[in-house]
Amino acid sequence: MNILLHICCAPCAVYPVRTLRAEGRTVTGFFFNHNIHPYQEYRKRLDTVRAFAEQENLPSIVRDEYRLEEFLAVVADKPEDRCRYCYASRLEATAQAASEGGFEAWSTSLLYSRYQNHDEICRLGNAFGHKYGVAFHYHDYRSGWHEGIRLSKELGMYRQQYCGCIYSEKERYAPRPAVK
């Protein structure tokens, strides 16, 4: 099976890529992550994905688009709903690219993270798979969480400290009010 794998970041892609290949699938990476902020962080993640793709001999498609204004315009009124927008925009782009590229299926490395909403990703994945006529391949890669961390460190990858958007950066680094 020829599968297009959306790659949110290189450390999250290591385990899914190796798992898919071990299952006999042909994998092509797809980078489209216009939600990552600030720009320097976006560049670090993109550069790390490119280096990973070269190391792993992974064919890749890159949509190098940094769309800060669009992201903020969509999520500013309800930042608590930002993850749904991030999932939907990136998953739809992947499904469309899979359809246009003649892939048999598509998936996402978001399914590797313990911190992502698998039910929402699955729901959106199936909906966009149906819309574009390419099957969404669900696999729960969270069982490889520790192995993926170990491998990404062995490969010397840049390992980011937050999900990607400006709101997740704030949640990671800004001081939190003391609980009374």
Buried (B, 14 or more C-beta within 10 A) or exposed (E): EBBBBBBBBBBBBBBBBBBBBEEEBEBBBBBBBBBBBEEEBBEBBBEBBBBBBEEBEBEBBBEEEBEBEBBBEBBEEEBEEBBBBBBBBBBBBBBBBBBEBEBBBBBBBBBBBEEBBBEBBBBBBBBBBEEBEBBBBBBEBBEBBEBBBEBBEEBEBBEBEBBBBBBBBEEEEEEEEEEE
